[in-house]
Amino acid sequence: MVPANRGLTKGPTVFKNWIPAAVMVAAATISAPVFADAEAEALVRRISTEVLDTAKADKSIQAGDINKIIALVDAKVMPSVNFEAMTRSAVGPQWRSATPEQRGKLQAEFKTLLVRVYSGALTQLKDQTVEITRSLPVPGGSQVVVQSQVKGSGEPIKLDYRMDKTAEGWKIIDVNVGGIWLVTSYRSQFAQELNAGGLDGLLAKLVERNKAAAK
């Protein structure tokens, strides 16, 4: 899991190397799973194809232009992510006691953190592809898990998307790489800061982390 430290890390190395590439890249090859939800799978395929095609065609992105990378991720990927749900889950029980202002700031900073984490792997794109293997409904709710594998030069990496059906359509609310859910990983990190300094302490660490990454 996540090592204990004073600051906020980017998450396990596997997240940094594979989540951005898999969430946003690679043409997805759809099979015919028994429990498939065509709309959820189509969303993953559309995001993957659009980002992959743009990244491969843009020499500035391949050269590591962080501003163009962030703009691409923000435009193509982030509208399909439910940041409120992700932030609420990552913060945990203390979210209920947060003021509207604190919630807004935490959501904005967490979004900035995730955009930069996702953006970090785009410059490493080579020939990765994503194969969607099947989709499974989550019992007792409106969610579905779209299961897939990331295929490249090495061993395939298991990659699952937890998606929720909202009034605005399907939204990504978590990503699982190799058996570890991203939001769960951040929840472990955030818990350390919440125990040490409460909601304001966590917010201060997120602001510090994002400012350092922007330099």
N, C-alpha and C positions, 0 to 999 in steps of 0.2 A: 504494500500500500504506500501511503505517502510518508516520507521521512519527516520527523518532527524537527522544526527549525523555527527561527524567529520571524522569518518572512514567508511570503507565499511563493511556492514554486510553480512551475508550469505544469505540474502533474508528472506522472511516470513517463519515462522516455518513450514508451510505446505510444502514448498519446501524442507526443510532439511529432513523432515520425509518421504515424499512420492516420490519426483521426482527421487532420486537415485534408490529406490526400484522398482519403476514402469518402469523407462526407461530401466533398466538393468536386471530386475529380473522377475520371474514368467513366467510360460508357458502360452502362449496366446491361448485362445480358439476362433477360427475364425468363425464368423457367415457368412451369405451370403448377405452382404449389396448391395443395388441397385447400388450405385456408387463406389463399391469397386475397388481399384487398387491392384491386387494380389501381385505385386512385392513390393509395399510399405508395405503392411501388412506382407508379408513374411519376410521382413527385420526386422520388429519389433519383430516378433515371433522368428526368429533365434537369435537375440541378447539376448532376454529375456531368452530363453531356455539355451543357452550356458553359460551365466553368472550365472543363477540360479543353474544349474547342478554343475558348478565349485565351487561356493560358498558353496553349501551344502556338497560337498565332501572334502573340504579343512578345516581341523580343525584349521589351522593357521588363515585363514580368519575369521572363526567364533569366534576365540579368539581375533580378532581385530588387526592383524598384518597389519599396515597401508601400509607398503611397498608392501606387496603381494596384498593388495586390490587395490592400485593405479596401480600396474602392470596389474592386471586383467581388470580394467576399461579401461586403456590405450590401451590394446591389443584388447579387445572385443567390446568396445563401441565407443571409440573416432574416429576410422577410418570411422564410419558412420555418423559423425557430421561435418557439414560445419562450421568450426570455423571462417573463414573469413567473411562469411555472418552474423553469430551471432555477431561477434565483431563489424562489420560495423553498424549493426542495433542498438546495445547497445550504441555505442559511439554517433551515430546520425550525424547531419550535419557537425560537426567538423571533421569527418573522411575524408571529401573531402580535407581539408587543411593539413592533416597529411602527413609527409614525408614517403617515403618507409621504412625508419628505424623505425620511430615511429609506423607505422602500424604493422611491424613485431613484435616489442616488445609488443605492446598492445595485439596482437593476442596470443602471447606466454603466457603472464601473465594471460589473461582471460581464456585460456585453462587450465592452472595450477589451477586457482580458481575453475573452473567448475569440474575438475577431483576430487578435494578434496571434493567439495560439494556432488558430486555423490557417492564418496567412503564412505562418512560418514554413510550412512544407511545400508550398506551391512552387518554390524555386527548385525543389528537388524532384519534380515530376519527370518521369522518363516514360516507361511503357506500362505503368500499372493499369489494371482493369478491375472492375467490381462485378462480381457475379451474384445476383440475388438468387438465393436458394429456396426460400419459402417465407411465408408470413404467418404469424400465429396471433390470434386474438388474446388479449389479456383478460382473464376471467373477471367478471363483475364490473366491467367498465366500458369506456368508449375507446380504449387504447388497443394498438396492435404493435407487435414487434416484427419489423422487417429484417430478416436474417440474410447475411451475405458474407462473401469472402473477398478479400483483397488479394489479387494475384499479380506477382511481379517476378523478379529474378530469383527471389528466395522462397521460403515456405509460405503458403497462403496464411493470411491473418483473418481470424474470425471477426466480423464486424456486424453489429446489430444496431438498429435504430428503433428506439421506443417513440411511437408517434401517437398523438391524441387527436381525435376528431372534434373540432371546434366549430362554432358558427361560421368561422372564416375558412374552414377546410382543414385538411391535415396539417399538423405542426410537429416538428421534431422537438422532443422534450428531454431526450437523453441519448447517449451513444455508448455502446459496449464494445470494448476492444479486448479480445483475448480473455473474456470472462470478467472484466472490470468495467463497471459503469462510470462514465466521466463525472456525472453530478455527484455520485457517491464518493468519488475520490476527492473532489473539491470540498464536500461536506466535512470530510476528515480534517482538511487543512483549516477550513473556516472555524471549526469547533475550537481549535487551539486559540485563535484570535478572539473568538467570542468569550471563551473562558477567561482570557487575560484582560480584555478591555471592553467587552460588550459590543453592541452594534456599532457604536462610534469608533471603537478600536478596530473592528473589522473593516469598516469603511475607510479609515485612515490608511490601513495597510494596502487596500486595493488601490487607492489613489496613488500611494507611493510607488507601488509596483507598476502601475500604468505609466506614470511619469518617467520612471527609469527606462521602461521599454521604448518610450517615444524618443529618447535621446539618440 
